[in-house]
Amino acid sequence: MANSVNTNQSSLVALQSLNNTVNALNKTQKRVTTGYKVADAVDDGAAFAVAQSLRSEKGAIDAVNSQLNIAKGATNVFNNAATNVSDALARARETLTKLADQNLNTDMRTKYNNDFTA
């Protein structure tokens, strides 16, 4: 007598086990492929909605961080420029202070004057 999968109890149990294994592998494959535990609403609708909301918030935060980095770069450029201006003004003040000395000889006065106008 020939046994069929439909009538053989052992075969039915093995088939059910195989189907469960295939389903688990498919679920794992989806997680590995997407990188998400809840990849779509089929997995868990409520968790998927929360995850989508969090992904959206992360995108917004990433955009803000990008803009903040741009602003930080602009601030660094401004700070460097202000430092350079401050240094130039300090050198000019130093040169003018030296030029104010009445005991300065003509050669030194000419040198300081050229430094100041350069």
Long-range contacts (C-beta under 8 A, 24 or more apart in sequence): 92-116
